[in-house]
Amino acid sequence: MLLDLVVEELRHLARQDRSCGILVTRTAPGRFCVELSDQVPYGLTWETGT
């Protein structure tokens, strides 16, 4: 699944400075925004929905 690939890529980026985690936001059925966030502790992935 594309979402899994994107999250894995961001995990690699997050490991470089270890100051943020990953935030996944559902914007519509089957649609997501995935980003590094300093509001999420390093090593965690948080999911939110609209």
HTML snippet that shows the backbone in 3Dmol.js (N, CA, C, O; Angstrom):
<script src="https://3Dmol.org/build/3Dmol-min.js"></script>
<div id="view" style="width:600px;height:400px;position:relative"></div>
<script>
const pdb = `
ATOM      1  N   MET A   1       0.836  -1.175   0.000  1.00  0.00           N
ATOM      2  CA  MET A   1       0.000   0.000   0.000  1.00  0.00           C
ATOM      3  C   MET A   1       0.891   1.252   0.000  1.00  0.00           C
ATOM      4  O   MET A   1       1.908   1.286   0.692  1.00  0.00           O
ATOM      5  N   LEU A   2       0.522   2.245  -0.749  1.00  0.00           N
ATOM      6  CA  LEU A   2       1.306   3.469  -0.871  1.00  0.00           C
ATOM      7  C   LEU A   2       1.483   4.172   0.472  1.00  0.00           C
ATOM      8  O   LEU A   2       2.558   4.701   0.756  1.00  0.00           O
ATOM      9  N   LEU A   3       0.445   4.183   1.296  1.00  0.00           N
ATOM     10  CA  LEU A   3       0.528   4.822   2.605  1.00  0.00           C
ATOM     11  C   LEU A   3       1.667   4.205   3.431  1.00  0.00           C
ATOM     12  O   LEU A   3       2.435   4.933   4.061  1.00  0.00           O
ATOM     13  N   ASP A   4       1.776   2.901   3.430  1.00  0.00           N
ATOM     14  CA  ASP A   4       2.841   2.225   4.175  1.00  0.00           C
ATOM     15  C   ASP A   4       4.219   2.627   3.668  1.00  0.00           C
ATOM     16  O   ASP A   4       5.141   2.821   4.460  1.00  0.00           O
ATOM     17  N   LEU A   5       4.364   2.752   2.361  1.00  0.00           N
ATOM     18  CA  LEU A   5       5.649   3.157   1.777  1.00  0.00           C
ATOM     19  C   LEU A   5       6.031   4.577   2.187  1.00  0.00           C
ATOM     20  O   LEU A   5       7.192   4.848   2.491  1.00  0.00           O
ATOM     21  N   VAL A   6       5.063   5.470   2.194  1.00  0.00           N
ATOM     22  CA  VAL A   6       5.324   6.859   2.577  1.00  0.00           C
ATOM     23  C   VAL A   6       5.719   6.938   4.052  1.00  0.00           C
ATOM     24  O   VAL A   6       6.669   7.639   4.400  1.00  0.00           O
ATOM     25  N   VAL A   7       5.009   6.235   4.907  1.00  0.00           N
ATOM     26  CA  VAL A   7       5.328   6.238   6.342  1.00  0.00           C
ATOM     27  C   VAL A   7       6.735   5.672   6.559  1.00  0.00           C
ATOM     28  O   VAL A   7       7.494   6.210   7.365  1.00  0.00           O
ATOM     29  N   GLU A   8       7.081   4.628   5.873  1.00  0.00           N
ATOM     30  CA  GLU A   8       8.420   4.044   6.013  1.00  0.00           C
ATOM     31  C   GLU A   8       9.504   5.035   5.567  1.00  0.00           C
ATOM     32  O   GLU A   8      10.546   5.140   6.213  1.00  0.00           O
ATOM     33  N   GLU A   9       9.269   5.742   4.494  1.00  0.00           N
ATOM     34  CA  GLU A   9      10.233   6.745   4.027  1.00  0.00           C
ATOM     35  C   GLU A   9      10.403   7.855   5.069  1.00  0.00           C
ATOM     36  O   GLU A   9      11.521   8.300   5.330  1.00  0.00           O
ATOM     37  N   LEU A  10       9.297   8.299   5.660  1.00  0.00           N
ATOM     38  CA  LEU A  10       9.393   9.331   6.688  1.00  0.00           C
ATOM     39  C   LEU A  10      10.086   8.811   7.946  1.00  0.00           C
ATOM     40  O   LEU A  10      10.746   9.581   8.643  1.00  0.00           O
ATOM     41  N   ARG A  11       9.949   7.535   8.245  1.00  0.00           N
ATOM     42  CA  ARG A  11      10.691   6.953   9.378  1.00  0.00           C
ATOM     43  C   ARG A  11      12.189   7.116   9.167  1.00  0.00           C
ATOM     44  O   ARG A  11      12.919   7.463  10.095  1.00  0.00           O
ATOM     45  N   HIS A  12      12.638   6.867   7.960  1.00  0.00           N
ATOM     46  CA  HIS A  12      14.066   7.030   7.652  1.00  0.00           C
ATOM     47  C   HIS A  12      14.492   8.481   7.832  1.00  0.00           C
ATOM     48  O   HIS A  12      15.558   8.749   8.385  1.00  0.00           O
ATOM     49  N   LEU A  13      13.674   9.413   7.372  1.00  0.00           N
ATOM     50  CA  LEU A  13      14.000  10.832   7.534  1.00  0.00           C
ATOM     51  C   LEU A  13      13.997  11.241   9.006  1.00  0.00           C
ATOM     52  O   LEU A  13      14.863  12.003   9.436  1.00  0.00           O
ATOM     53  N   ALA A  14      13.041  10.748   9.774  1.00  0.00           N
ATOM     54  CA  ALA A  14      12.950  11.097  11.190  1.00  0.00           C
ATOM     55  C   ALA A  14      14.164  10.600  11.964  1.00  0.00           C
ATOM     56  O   ALA A  14      14.594  11.246  12.919  1.00  0.00           O
ATOM     57  N   ARG A  15      14.715   9.473  11.567  1.00  0.00           N
ATOM     58  CA  ARG A  15      15.884   8.926  12.254  1.00  0.00           C
ATOM     59  C   ARG A  15      17.106   9.832  12.125  1.00  0.00           C
ATOM     60  O   ARG A  15      18.019   9.756  12.948  1.00  0.00           O
ATOM     61  N   GLN A  16      17.134  10.679  11.116  1.00  0.00           N
ATOM     62  CA  GLN A  16      18.298  11.519  10.895  1.00  0.00           C
ATOM     63  C   GLN A  16      18.496  12.560  11.992  1.00  0.00           C
ATOM     64  O   GLN A  16      19.634  12.827  12.378  1.00  0.00           O
ATOM     65  N   ASP A  17      17.421  13.154  12.502  1.00  0.00           N
ATOM     66  CA  ASP A  17      17.622  14.150  13.566  1.00  0.00           C
ATOM     67  C   ASP A  17      16.880  13.827  14.859  1.00  0.00           C
ATOM     68  O   ASP A  17      17.078  14.500  15.870  1.00  0.00           O
ATOM     69  N   ARG A  18      16.027  12.801  14.835  1.00  0.00           N
ATOM     70  CA  ARG A  18      15.364  12.289  16.036  1.00  0.00           C
ATOM     71  C   ARG A  18      14.648  13.368  16.848  1.00  0.00           C
ATOM     72  O   ARG A  18      14.641  13.314  18.078  1.00  0.00           O
ATOM     73  N   SER A  19      14.053  14.335  16.178  1.00  0.00           N
ATOM     74  CA  SER A  19      13.349  15.396  16.905  1.00  0.00           C
ATOM     75  C   SER A  19      11.851  15.433  16.613  1.00  0.00           C
ATOM     76  O   SER A  19      11.133  16.277  17.148  1.00  0.00           O
ATOM     77  N   CYS A  20      11.378  14.517  15.764  1.00  0.00           N
ATOM     78  CA  CYS A  20       9.952  14.546  15.441  1.00  0.00           C
ATOM     79  C   CYS A  20       9.460  13.140  15.112  1.00  0.00           C
ATOM     80  O   CYS A  20      10.231  12.224  14.826  1.00  0.00           O
ATOM     81  N   GLY A  21       8.139  13.019  15.168  1.00  0.00           N
ATOM     82  CA  GLY A  21       7.484  11.775  14.809  1.00  0.00           C
ATOM     83  C   GLY A  21       6.681  11.974  13.538  1.00  0.00           C
ATOM     84  O   GLY A  21       6.878  12.949  12.813  1.00  0.00           O
ATOM     85  N   ILE A  22       5.783  11.055  13.275  1.00  0.00           N
ATOM     86  CA  ILE A  22       5.003  11.070  12.036  1.00  0.00           C
ATOM     87  C   ILE A  22       3.531  11.271  12.373  1.00  0.00           C
ATOM     88  O   ILE A  22       2.984  10.611  13.256  1.00  0.00           O
ATOM     89  N   LEU A  23       2.913  12.180  11.663  1.00  0.00           N
ATOM     90  CA  LEU A  23       1.485  12.455  11.819  1.00  0.00           C
ATOM     91  C   LEU A  23       0.775  12.063  10.535  1.00  0.00           C
ATOM     92  O   LEU A  23       1.114  12.547   9.455  1.00  0.00           O
ATOM     93  N   VAL A  24      -0.216  11.180  10.658  1.00  0.00           N
ATOM     94  CA  VAL A  24      -1.017  10.744   9.517  1.00  0.00           C
ATOM     95  C   VAL A  24      -2.431  11.266   9.734  1.00  0.00           C
ATOM     96  O   VAL A  24      -3.074  10.932  10.730  1.00  0.00           O
ATOM     97  N   THR A  25      -2.916  12.084   8.805  1.00  0.00           N
ATOM     98  CA  THR A  25      -4.246  12.661   8.910  1.00  0.00           C
ATOM     99  C   THR A  25      -5.116  12.169   7.759  1.00  0.00           C
ATOM    100  O   THR A  25      -4.764  12.338   6.592  1.00  0.00           O
ATOM    101  N   ARG A  26      -6.248  11.561   8.090  1.00  0.00           N
ATOM    102  CA  ARG A  26      -7.198  11.137   7.052  1.00  0.00           C
ATOM    103  C   ARG A  26      -7.973  12.376   6.619  1.00  0.00           C
ATOM    104  O   ARG A  26      -8.630  13.014   7.441  1.00  0.00           O
ATOM    105  N   THR A  27      -7.901  12.720   5.343  1.00  0.00           N
ATOM    106  CA  THR A  27      -8.580  13.910   4.833  1.00  0.00           C
ATOM    107  C   THR A  27      -9.899  13.584   4.147  1.00  0.00           C
ATOM    108  O   THR A  27     -10.759  14.452   3.999  1.00  0.00           O
ATOM    109  N   ALA A  28     -10.056  12.344   3.732  1.00  0.00           N
ATOM    110  CA  ALA A  28     -11.272  11.854   3.083  1.00  0.00           C
ATOM    111  C   ALA A  28     -11.145  10.334   3.032  1.00  0.00           C
ATOM    112  O   ALA A  28     -10.057   9.804   3.262  1.00  0.00           O
ATOM    113  N   PRO A  29     -12.215   9.633   2.742  1.00  0.00           N
ATOM    114  CA  PRO A  29     -12.103   8.179   2.631  1.00  0.00           C
ATOM    115  C   PRO A  29     -11.007   7.787   1.628  1.00  0.00           C
ATOM    116  O   PRO A  29     -11.070   8.140   0.450  1.00  0.00           O
ATOM    117  N   GLY A  30     -10.012   7.058   2.116  1.00  0.00           N
ATOM    118  CA  GLY A  30      -8.923   6.606   1.254  1.00  0.00           C
ATOM    119  C   GLY A  30      -7.873   7.655   0.950  1.00  0.00           C
ATOM    120  O   GLY A  30      -6.969   7.397   0.155  1.00  0.00           O
ATOM    121  N   ARG A  31      -7.963   8.848   1.564  1.00  0.00           N
ATOM    122  CA  ARG A  31      -6.995   9.923   1.301  1.00  0.00           C
ATOM    123  C   ARG A  31      -6.355  10.357   2.623  1.00  0.00           C
ATOM    124  O   ARG A  31      -7.032  10.519   3.638  1.00  0.00           O
ATOM    125  N   PHE A  32      -5.026  10.539   2.580  1.00  0.00           N
ATOM    126  CA  PHE A  32      -4.275  10.850   3.779  1.00  0.00           C
ATOM    127  C   PHE A  32      -3.225  11.918   3.506  1.00  0.00           C
ATOM    128  O   PHE A  32      -2.728  12.061   2.389  1.00  0.00           O
ATOM    129  N   CYS A  33      -2.905  12.661   4.556  1.00  0.00           N
ATOM    130  CA  CYS A  33      -1.767  13.573   4.549  1.00  0.00           C
ATOM    131  C   CYS A  33      -0.778  12.983   5.549  1.00  0.00           C
ATOM    132  O   CYS A  33      -1.148  12.706   6.690  1.00  0.00           O
ATOM    133  N   VAL A  34       0.463  12.790   5.140  1.00  0.00           N
ATOM    134  CA  VAL A  34       1.475  12.200   6.001  1.00  0.00           C
ATOM    135  C   VAL A  34       2.626  13.185   6.106  1.00  0.00           C
ATOM    136  O   VAL A  34       3.156  13.642   5.093  1.00  0.00           O
ATOM    137  N   GLU A  35       3.021  13.521   7.364  1.00  0.00           N
ATOM    138  CA  GLU A  35       4.064  14.528   7.548  1.00  0.00           C
ATOM    139  C   GLU A  35       4.869  14.267   8.808  1.00  0.00           C
ATOM    140  O   GLU A  35       4.397  13.622   9.744  1.00  0.00           O
ATOM    141  N   LEU A  36       6.097  14.782   8.816  1.00  0.00           N
ATOM    142  CA  LEU A  36       6.879  14.803  10.036  1.00  0.00           C
ATOM    143  C   LEU A  36       6.338  15.935  10.888  1.00  0.00           C
ATOM    144  O   LEU A  36       6.019  17.006  10.372  1.00  0.00           O
ATOM    145  N   SER A  37       6.232  15.704  12.195  1.00  0.00           N
ATOM    146  CA  SER A  37       5.662  16.710  13.083  1.00  0.00           C
ATOM    147  C   SER A  37       6.450  16.774  14.381  1.00  0.00           C
ATOM    148  O   SER A  37       6.722  15.747  15.003  1.00  0.00           O
ATOM    149  N   ASP A  38       6.816  17.990  14.787  1.00  0.00           N
ATOM    150  CA  ASP A  38       7.492  18.145  16.066  1.00  0.00           C
ATOM    151  C   ASP A  38       6.495  18.049  17.231  1.00  0.00           C
ATOM    152  O   ASP A  38       6.902  18.063  18.392  1.00  0.00           O
ATOM    153  N   GLN A  39       5.219  17.954  16.934  1.00  0.00           N
ATOM    154  CA  GLN A  39       4.188  17.746  17.958  1.00  0.00           C
ATOM    155  C   GLN A  39       4.051  16.269  18.330  1.00  0.00           C
ATOM    156  O   GLN A  39       3.417  15.931  19.330  1.00  0.00           O
ATOM    157  N   VAL A  40       4.649  15.395  17.520  1.00  0.00           N
ATOM    158  CA  VAL A  40       4.615  13.952  17.766  1.00  0.00           C
ATOM    159  C   VAL A  40       6.007  13.534  18.259  1.00  0.00           C
ATOM    160  O   VAL A  40       7.001  13.832  17.597  1.00  0.00           O
ATOM    161  N   PRO A  41       6.096  12.858  19.393  1.00  0.00           N
ATOM    162  CA  PRO A  41       7.396  12.440  19.891  1.00  0.00           C
ATOM    163  C   PRO A  41       8.119  11.515  18.905  1.00  0.00           C
ATOM    164  O   PRO A  41       7.492  10.711  18.215  1.00  0.00           O
ATOM    165  N   TYR A  42       9.435  11.643  18.855  1.00  0.00           N
ATOM    166  CA  TYR A  42      10.247  10.779  17.991  1.00  0.00           C
ATOM    167  C   TYR A  42       9.941   9.308  18.292  1.00  0.00           C
ATOM    168  O   TYR A  42       9.813   8.907  19.449  1.00  0.00           O
ATOM    169  N   GLY A  43       9.828   8.531  17.239  1.00  0.00           N
ATOM    170  CA  GLY A  43       9.592   7.098  17.369  1.00  0.00           C
ATOM    171  C   GLY A  43       8.121   6.710  17.339  1.00  0.00           C
ATOM    172  O   GLY A  43       7.784   5.526  17.318  1.00  0.00           O
ATOM    173  N   LEU A  44       7.233   7.726  17.338  1.00  0.00           N
ATOM    174  CA  LEU A  44       5.809   7.429  17.322  1.00  0.00           C
ATOM    175  C   LEU A  44       5.160   7.882  16.027  1.00  0.00           C
ATOM    176  O   LEU A  44       5.647   8.790  15.354  1.00  0.00           O
ATOM    177  N   THR A  45       4.056   7.236  15.689  1.00  0.00           N
ATOM    178  CA  THR A  45       3.211   7.639  14.576  1.00  0.00           C
ATOM    179  C   THR A  45       1.811   7.835  15.139  1.00  0.00           C
ATOM    180  O   THR A  45       1.213   6.914  15.695  1.00  0.00           O
ATOM    181  N   TRP A  46       1.299   9.053  14.983  1.00  0.00           N
ATOM    182  CA  TRP A  46      -0.055   9.355  15.443  1.00  0.00           C
ATOM    183  C   TRP A  46      -0.982   9.461  14.247  1.00  0.00           C
ATOM    184  O   TRP A  46      -0.582   9.944  13.188  1.00  0.00           O
ATOM    185  N   GLU A  47      -2.211   9.014  14.410  1.00  0.00           N
ATOM    186  CA  GLU A  47      -3.220   9.079  13.360  1.00  0.00           C
ATOM    187  C   GLU A  47      -4.354   9.985  13.809  1.00  0.00           C
ATOM    188  O   GLU A  47      -4.824   9.888  14.942  1.00  0.00           O
ATOM    189  N   THR A  48      -4.788  10.858  12.927  1.00  0.00           N
ATOM    190  CA  THR A  48      -5.958  11.707  13.191  1.00  0.00           C
ATOM    191  C   THR A  48      -6.870  11.625  11.987  1.00  0.00           C
ATOM    192  O   THR A  48      -6.471  11.156  10.921  1.00  0.00           O
ATOM    193  N   GLY A  49      -8.082  12.079  12.161  1.00  0.00           N
ATOM    194  CA  GLY A  49      -9.033  12.085  11.047  1.00  0.00           C
ATOM    195  C   GLY A  49      -9.869  13.341  11.088  1.00  0.00           C
ATOM    196  O   GLY A  49      -9.986  13.993  12.126  1.00  0.00           O
ATOM    197  N   THR A  50     -10.446  13.673   9.958  1.00  0.00           N
ATOM    198  CA  THR A  50     -11.305  14.843   9.895  1.00  0.00           C
ATOM    199  C   THR A  50     -12.747  14.418   9.836  1.00  0.00           C
ATOM    200  O   THR A  50     -13.638  15.265   9.778  1.00  0.00           O
TER     201      THR A  50
END
`;
const viewer = $3Dmol.createViewer("view");
viewer.addModel(pdb, "pdb");
viewer.setStyle({}, {cartoon: {color: "spectrum"}});
viewer.zoomTo();
viewer.render();
</script>
